[in-house]
Each structure stands twice: as C-alpha cells, then as structure tokens.
Amino acid sequence: MSKSNQILVGTRKGAFLLSGDESRKNWKVSEPLYLGHIIHHWVKDPKSDTMIIGAKTGHLGPTVFRSTDNGKTWKESSKPPAFKQPESSDNLQAPDGPKPKSVDSVFWLTPGRIGQEGLWYAGTTPAGLFVSDDDGDTWQSVDGFNENPMYAAWTEGGGTPGGQILHSILLDPKDHNKMYFGISIGGIFESLDNGAKWTPLNKGVEIVFSPVEDPEWGHDPHCVAQSQINPNILYHQNHCGIYRIERPGDTWTRIGDNMPKEIGDIGFPIVIHPRDPNCIWVFPMDGTEVWPRTSPGGKPAVYNSVDGGKSWNRQDKGMPESNAYFTVKRQAMDCDSHEDVGIYFGTSQGEVWASIDNGSTWNCIVKHLPEIYSIKVG
C-alpha cells in the first residue's frame, strides 16, 4: 500500500483514516479515533511522521492531540493554544471594558515549510494565531497578530455561525518571511516579516453585508489557497464569490463571475492543482436567499477551471442527479499529487467522494460517517 494513499478525515464525532491501495480504487476505513469529539482538522506533516489533530472535546474543551509515529500512538499537547491573560491586577475591569479572550476551538493547522521541522501554526476561534516549534507539544501566541493594536478593529465584525474563525494559514514556500491567513469574519491578512506585523489584503473583494463601501477589512473569506508551484498566485472562496490575485498585485479579481449564473459562485472549499497554478476546483452551494448551504437544486457537482477562472467546467459524472442536498465545508476538500490528480471531498452527510482522473468521474468511497469537517490527503 502506498503511504501517500491515505485520507485523514475529521468529523463531528471523531477522526477516521482511509487507506487506499495503489490503484486508489479500494479503500478501508479505520476504527474511529477520539470518537464523539469534534475534529476540526487532522493534518500530517509531509516532512515527518508527525500528525496533529485540532479537537473540541466534551471534557477537555478545545485542545490539540499529536502523534509522532504516524498515528500509532497519541498524546494531548502539554500546552495547547491559549490567549495571554491580563495580569491579576488588571482583571478588575469595568463591566463594559474589554474581556479576556479564551480559545473556543482549535480550527486550523499548518505544518512548517521544508527545512522547518517541528514547526506548526494553529488558527482558533475566536480569531487567534499560535505557533509551536516542538511538533505541537507546546503552543505560543503569535503576538504580532493576537496583541496587535488593530486586533479589536480587525475582528469587530462578529463571527460566523461557528464563531469567528482564523483559518487558511499559508506559508510562502519560497519566501520564509511571507505568510497569509483568513478570518471569517475579518478578511485576508498578510505578513512580510514572519508574523511580526500584519496588514489587510482585501482590495477588490465585494461585500454585501457591510454598511461601509469597499472596507479595508471586515470581509468573510471562506477559504484561501496558494499555489505551491507559483506562490504569487492565490485564490479564495468568499461569502461574496470566487477571487484570484497574482502578487505583487494588491487587488483581487472576481473570477466567479464566469461561473454559470444559475449555479453562482458561492461555496466554501477551493483546491489548486499541485503542478498547475491555473487549474482549480470548487464545490458550489446554494447561497441564495436564506443560504440553505446545500447543493444548488439538489444536484451536486464540482466545477473546474484550467485557465485561472476565465472559464469553468461542470464535473458531476457519478454523482447523484437529483435530491442530494449536501454541502462541503471549507476544510473538507483536498487533492493528491499523482500524475492523474486525485480529488477528494467529504460531505455534510458523512460521505467521502473521490475522483482519480482530475475530476472527470466520481465515486463515493465511504458512506455513513458523521458530518465531515475536514479532508486531508496524508
């Protein structure tokens, strides 16, 4: 069995490992890990045997579990992510003054770049950025953001139904000083000095829920993705469409306007081909009226672009033709790096779907799991 043919699945009720044979046509499901606990993200460091899980448990609360032997054994972090608290003398605040922040969930995990063994970043709700340099055992606040004088302003827009989420932590593979992340709701932010200072990067992004026209922050990026072959090219799926930017440009272009009008360009995940920065996949959802968060018309499909979003192709062969009212969350779609790229997504109905031919055909490889929160190719 190829070690790369693993899919790490985080669900509302535990974590499951899918193991595939060389053909990627036959898959086995492991026994559940941390059954009953919310697993927001399960990620393997491609440089080592370390796996880390961001969980929200019933008795431990928000925490991190880690394995350094490819999932054979697990331990809880000795110091999970936590915001700095004011000194005791500062706790006697006015009733309407700022309140101490506490982590509600460890939502996003990103391992360090090549050459940064043991380094991990975590994003939380409420919006917080944390770093570990010991393979996830102890976590420290990234004060450049968490203690930034602009923090209150950048995060004043409130949260999503799941809280205010810091997600999509992206480390530029060629420039070790450059980082990005997204906040729902808050916007996209970048650092050019390895996290010491941060600035908004939201110019050109439409916003329909703000009384301020073209605000510098306050946006709702659902997922941000960066090409690893050309890190200057980024995409993001937003509450208000699909966007592309090529740095050092500072303005996003809405490429979702090129999607079929009856489908729209609202959704959560976005995935970039590992070797082609102009090839992307999205999973649209119904974002009309009350935002039912289901496949448009009950007819699920992936949409693929091979020209950077100038045109889109519907990919639904093998999927249900009707009465399939599920959706795919922001972390629940990923791809592998085979010559014929495998694309995988997990649904709100507990199914995992796979394509091993760049999205041309699809097959449901697992059914009846809990609601799926994250999919990550191992």
C-alpha positions as CSV (number, residue, x, y, z in Angstrom):
1,M,0.0,0.0,0.0
2,S,1.4,3.4,-0.9
3,K,1.9,5.6,2.1
4,S,0.6,8.6,0.2
5,N,-2.8,6.9,-0.4
6,Q,-4.2,8.0,2.9
7,I,-7.0,10.3,3.6
8,L,-7.3,11.9,7.1
9,V,-11.0,12.6,7.9
10,G,-12.1,14.8,10.7
11,T,-15.8,14.7,11.6
12,R,-18.3,16.0,14.1
13,K,-17.9,12.7,16.1
14,G,-14.3,11.6,15.7
15,A,-11.4,11.0,13.3
16,F,-11.2,8.3,10.6
17,L,-8.3,7.2,8.5
18,L,-9.0,5.9,4.9
19,S,-6.3,3.7,3.5
20,G,-6.2,3.1,-0.3
21,D,-4.4,0.6,-2.5
22,E,-2.1,1.6,-5.3
23,S,-5.0,2.0,-7.7
24,R,-6.8,4.4,-5.3
25,K,-10.0,2.4,-6.1
26,N,-10.2,0.3,-3.0
27,W,-10.3,1.9,0.4
28,K,-10.5,0.7,4.0
29,V,-11.9,2.7,6.9
30,S,-10.1,2.6,10.3
31,E,-11.8,2.4,13.6
32,P,-12.7,5.9,14.9
33,L,-10.1,7.9,16.8
34,Y,-11.5,10.2,19.6
35,L,-15.0,9.0,18.9
36,G,-17.6,11.5,20.0
37,H,-15.3,14.6,19.9
38,I,-15.4,17.3,17.3
39,I,-12.4,17.1,15.0
40,H,-12.0,20.3,13.1
41,H,-8.7,19.5,11.4
42,W,-6.4,16.5,11.1
43,V,-3.1,17.1,9.3
44,K,0.1,15.1,8.7
45,D,3.4,16.9,8.3
46,P,4.7,15.6,4.9
47,K,8.3,16.0,6.2
48,S,8.0,13.6,9.1
49,D,5.8,11.1,10.9
50,T,4.0,13.8,12.9
51,M,0.2,14.1,12.8
52,I,-1.7,16.7,14.7
53,I,-5.4,17.0,15.4
54,G,-7.3,20.1,16.3
55,A,-10.2,19.0,18.5
56,K,-13.0,20.3,20.6
57,T,-13.7,17.7,23.3
58,G,-16.5,17.2,25.7
59,H,-14.4,17.1,28.8
60,L,-11.0,18.7,27.9
61,G,-12.5,21.5,25.8
62,P,-10.5,22.8,22.8
63,T,-7.2,21.1,22.6
64,V,-4.6,19.5,20.3
65,F,-3.7,15.8,20.0
66,R,-0.4,14.8,18.5
67,S,1.3,11.7,17.2
68,T,5.0,11.4,16.2
69,D,4.8,7.9,14.9
70,N,2.4,8.2,12.0
71,G,-0.7,7.8,14.2
72,K,0.2,4.7,16.2
73,T,0.2,6.5,19.5
74,W,-1.3,9.8,20.6
75,K,-0.9,12.3,23.4
76,E,-2.5,15.6,24.2
77,S,-0.3,18.7,23.9
78,S,1.2,19.7,27.2
79,K,0.4,23.3,26.4
80,P,-2.5,23.8,23.9
81,P,-3.1,27.1,22.2
82,A,-4.3,29.8,24.7
83,F,-4.6,33.5,24.6
84,K,-2.4,35.6,27.0
85,Q,-4.4,36.7,30.0
86,P,-4.1,40.1,31.7
87,E,-2.2,40.4,35.0
88,S,-4.3,39.8,38.1
89,S,-4.3,43.5,38.9
90,D,-5.8,44.2,35.5
91,N,-8.7,41.8,36.0
92,L,-10.8,44.3,37.8
93,Q,-12.2,45.9,34.6
94,A,-15.2,48.0,34.1
95,P,-18.3,45.8,33.2
96,D,-18.3,47.2,29.7
97,G,-14.5,47.0,29.2
98,P,-12.6,44.5,27.1
99,K,-12.9,40.9,28.3
100,P,-10.1,38.3,28.4
101,K,-10.2,36.0,25.3
102,S,-10.3,32.3,25.6
103,V,-9.9,29.7,22.8
104,D,-13.2,28.0,21.9
105,S,-11.8,25.7,19.2
106,V,-8.5,24.8,17.5
107,F,-9.8,25.1,14.0
108,W,-6.9,25.1,11.5
109,L,-3.4,23.5,11.4
110,T,-0.5,24.1,9.1
111,P,3.0,22.5,9.3
112,G,6.1,24.5,8.7
113,R,7.9,24.7,5.4
114,I,10.7,22.4,4.1
115,G,13.6,22.9,6.5
116,Q,11.3,24.0,9.4
117,E,11.0,20.6,11.0
118,G,8.9,20.6,14.2
119,L,7.2,24.0,13.3
120,W,3.4,24.2,13.2
121,Y,0.8,27.0,13.2
122,A,-2.7,26.9,14.5
123,G,-5.8,29.1,14.0
124,T,-8.5,29.3,16.5
125,T,-12.0,30.6,17.3
126,P,-12.2,33.4,18.4
127,A,-9.6,34.6,15.8
128,G,-6.1,33.7,17.2
129,L,-2.8,32.7,15.7
130,F,-0.5,30.3,17.5
131,V,2.9,28.6,16.8
132,S,4.7,25.5,18.0
133,D,8.3,24.7,17.5
134,D,8.3,21.3,19.2
135,D,5.9,19.3,16.9
136,G,2.8,20.6,18.5
137,D,3.6,19.8,22.2
138,T,3.6,23.4,23.4
139,W,2.0,26.4,21.7
140,Q,2.7,30.2,22.0
141,S,0.8,33.2,20.9
142,V,1.9,35.0,17.7
143,D,1.7,38.4,19.3
144,G,2.2,40.2,16.1
145,F,-1.4,39.4,15.4
146,N,-3.0,38.4,18.8
147,E,-1.7,41.5,20.6
148,N,-1.8,43.8,17.6
149,P,-3.1,47.3,18.3
150,M,-5.6,46.8,15.4
151,Y,-6.8,43.4,16.7
152,A,-10.1,44.8,18.1
153,A,-10.8,46.7,14.9
154,W,-9.9,43.8,12.5
155,T,-12.2,41.4,14.5
156,E,-15.1,43.6,15.4
157,G,-17.3,42.3,12.6
158,G,-18.6,39.4,14.6
159,G,-18.4,35.8,13.7
160,T,-20.0,33.1,11.6
161,P,-22.5,30.6,13.0
162,G,-19.4,28.6,14.1
163,G,-17.8,31.6,15.7
164,Q,-15.1,34.0,14.4
165,I,-12.6,31.7,12.7
166,L,-8.9,32.2,11.8
167,H,-8.2,29.7,9.0
168,S,-6.2,29.2,5.8
169,I,-2.8,29.7,7.3
170,L,-0.5,29.9,4.3
171,L,3.3,29.9,4.4
172,D,5.0,31.0,1.2
173,P,7.3,28.1,0.3
174,K,9.9,30.4,-1.3
175,D,9.9,33.5,0.9
176,H,10.1,32.5,4.5
177,N,9.0,35.9,5.7
178,K,5.7,35.9,3.8
179,M,2.5,34.5,5.4
180,Y,-1.2,34.8,4.9
181,F,-4.4,33.8,6.7
182,G,-8.1,34.4,6.5
183,I,-10.6,35.4,9.2
184,S,-14.3,34.7,9.0
185,I,-15.4,37.4,9.6
186,G,-12.5,39.8,9.3
187,G,-10.8,39.4,5.9
188,I,-7.4,38.2,4.5
189,F,-4.2,39.4,6.1
190,E,-0.6,39.1,5.1
191,S,2.8,39.4,6.9
192,L,6.1,40.2,5.2
193,D,8.2,39.7,8.3
194,N,7.3,36.2,9.5
195,G,4.3,37.2,11.6
196,A,5.7,40.3,13.4
197,K,3.4,42.7,11.6
198,W,0.2,42.2,9.6
199,T,-1.8,44.2,7.0
200,P,-5.2,43.6,5.3
201,L,-5.2,42.2,1.8
202,N,-8.9,42.7,0.7
203,K,-8.8,45.3,-2.1
204,G,-11.3,44.4,-4.8
205,V,-13.3,42.0,-2.8
206,E,-17.1,42.6,-2.9
207,I,-19.0,42.8,0.4
208,V,-22.8,42.8,0.6
209,F,-23.3,42.7,4.3
210,S,-21.3,45.8,5.3
211,P,-22.7,49.4,5.5
212,V,-19.2,50.6,4.6
213,E,-18.4,50.6,0.8
214,D,-15.2,48.8,-0.1
215,P,-13.9,48.4,3.5
216,E,-10.2,47.6,4.2
217,W,-11.3,44.7,6.5
218,G,-14.5,43.1,7.7
219,H,-14.8,40.6,4.8
220,D,-15.7,36.9,5.0
221,P,-13.2,34.7,3.2
222,H,-14.3,31.1,3.4
223,C,-11.1,29.5,2.3
224,V,-7.8,30.9,0.9
225,A,-5.4,28.7,-1.2
226,Q,-1.9,29.4,-2.5
227,S,-0.2,27.7,-5.4
228,Q,2.9,25.8,-4.3
229,I,4.5,25.9,-7.7
230,N,3.9,29.6,-8.1
231,P,3.3,31.1,-4.7
232,N,2.5,34.5,-6.1
233,I,-0.9,33.1,-7.3
234,L,-3.6,32.9,-4.7
235,Y,-7.3,32.1,-4.9
236,H,-10.1,32.4,-2.4
237,Q,-13.7,31.4,-2.0
238,N,-15.6,34.2,-0.3
239,H,-19.0,34.8,1.1
240,C,-19.3,37.0,-2.0
241,G,-17.8,34.9,-4.7
242,I,-14.5,33.4,-6.0
243,Y,-11.4,35.5,-6.4
244,R,-7.9,35.4,-7.8
245,I,-4.8,37.5,-7.2
246,E,-1.3,37.5,-8.5
247,R,1.3,39.2,-6.3
248,P,2.8,41.7,-6.0
249,G,-0.6,42.9,-7.2
250,D,-2.8,44.1,-4.4
251,T,-6.3,43.8,-5.9
252,W,-8.4,40.6,-6.1
253,T,-10.3,39.8,-9.3
254,R,-13.7,38.1,-9.1
255,I,-13.3,35.1,-11.3
256,G,-16.6,33.6,-10.0
257,D,-18.5,36.0,-12.3
258,N,-17.6,33.5,-15.1
259,M,-19.5,30.6,-13.4
260,P,-22.9,29.7,-14.7
261,K,-25.4,32.2,-13.4
262,E,-27.9,29.5,-12.3
263,I,-25.1,28.0,-10.1
264,G,-23.4,31.1,-8.8
265,D,-20.0,31.3,-7.2
266,I,-20.8,30.8,-3.5
267,G,-19.2,27.9,-1.6
268,F,-16.6,27.0,0.9
269,P,-13.6,25.0,-0.3
270,I,-11.2,25.7,-3.1
271,V,-8.3,23.4,-4.2
272,I,-5.3,24.2,-6.6
273,H,-3.7,21.6,-8.8
274,P,-0.3,20.7,-7.3
275,R,1.6,21.4,-10.6
276,D,-0.6,23.9,-12.4
277,P,-1.5,27.2,-10.8
278,N,-4.2,27.9,-13.3
279,C,-6.1,24.7,-12.5
280,I,-8.6,24.9,-9.6
281,W,-11.6,23.1,-8.2
282,V,-14.5,24.4,-6.2
283,F,-17.7,22.9,-4.8
284,P,-20.6,25.4,-5.2
285,M,-23.5,25.6,-2.8
286,D,-26.9,27.3,-2.8
287,G,-26.1,30.8,-1.5
288,T,-29.4,32.4,-2.4
289,E,-32.0,34.0,0.0
290,V,-31.7,32.1,3.3
291,W,-28.4,30.4,2.4
292,P,-29.6,26.8,2.7
293,R,-26.0,25.6,2.3
294,T,-26.9,22.7,0.0
295,S,-26.0,21.7,-3.5
296,P,-27.8,24.0,-5.9
297,G,-31.1,22.4,-6.9
298,G,-30.1,19.2,-5.0
299,K,-27.7,18.4,-7.9
300,P,-24.1,18.3,-6.6
301,A,-21.1,19.0,-8.8
302,V,-17.5,20.1,-8.7
303,Y,-16.6,23.0,-11.0
304,N,-13.1,23.0,-12.5
305,S,-11.2,25.8,-14.3
306,V,-8.0,25.2,-16.2
307,D,-7.4,28.8,-17.2
308,G,-7.3,30.6,-13.8
309,G,-11.1,31.1,-13.6
310,K,-11.8,32.5,-17.1
311,S,-14.0,29.6,-17.8
312,W,-15.5,26.7,-15.8
313,N,-16.4,23.1,-16.5
314,R,-19.0,21.1,-14.5
315,Q,-17.8,17.8,-13.2
316,D,-20.6,15.6,-11.9
317,K,-20.3,12.2,-13.6
318,G,-21.1,9.6,-11.0
319,M,-22.7,12.0,-8.5
320,P,-26.4,11.9,-7.7
321,E,-28.5,13.5,-10.4
322,S,-31.1,14.9,-8.0
323,N,-32.3,15.0,-4.4
324,A,-28.8,15.2,-2.9
325,Y,-28.9,18.2,-0.6
326,F,-25.5,18.2,1.0
327,T,-22.6,20.6,1.0
328,V,-18.8,20.5,1.6
329,K,-17.2,22.6,4.4
330,R,-14.1,24.8,3.9
331,Q,-11.5,22.2,5.0
332,A,-13.3,19.2,3.5
333,M,-11.7,19.0,0.1
334,D,-8.2,18.2,-1.0
335,C,-6.1,16.6,-3.8
336,D,-3.1,14.3,-4.1
337,S,-0.1,14.7,-6.3
338,H,-0.4,11.7,-8.6
339,E,0.0,12.2,-12.4
340,D,-3.7,11.9,-12.7
341,V,-4.7,14.0,-9.8
342,G,-7.0,12.5,-7.2
343,I,-9.5,14.9,-5.7
344,Y,-11.4,14.1,-2.6
345,F,-14.3,15.8,-0.7
346,G,-16.3,14.9,2.4
347,T,-19.9,15.9,2.8
348,S,-22.3,17.2,5.5
349,Q,-24.0,13.8,5.1
350,G,-20.9,11.8,6.1
351,E,-19.8,10.6,2.6
352,V,-16.3,10.8,1.1
353,W,-16.2,11.2,-2.7
354,A,-13.2,10.6,-4.9
355,S,-12.0,11.2,-8.4
356,I,-8.8,9.7,-9.7
357,D,-8.9,11.3,-13.1
358,N,-8.7,15.1,-12.4
359,G,-12.4,15.3,-11.6
360,S,-13.8,13.7,-14.8
361,T,-15.6,10.9,-12.9
362,W,-16.6,10.5,-9.3
363,N,-17.2,7.6,-6.9
364,C,-18.4,7.5,-3.3
365,I,-15.7,5.6,-1.4
366,V,-17.2,5.8,2.1
367,K,-20.7,6.3,3.5
368,H,-22.4,6.8,6.8
369,L,-19.6,8.7,8.7
370,P,-20.6,11.6,10.9
371,E,-20.8,15.0,9.4
372,I,-17.4,15.7,7.8
373,Y,-15.4,18.8,8.8
374,S,-12.1,18.2,7.2
375,I,-10.4,16.1,4.5
376,K,-6.6,16.0,4.2
377,V,-4.5,13.7,1.9
378,G,-1.9,12.1,4.1
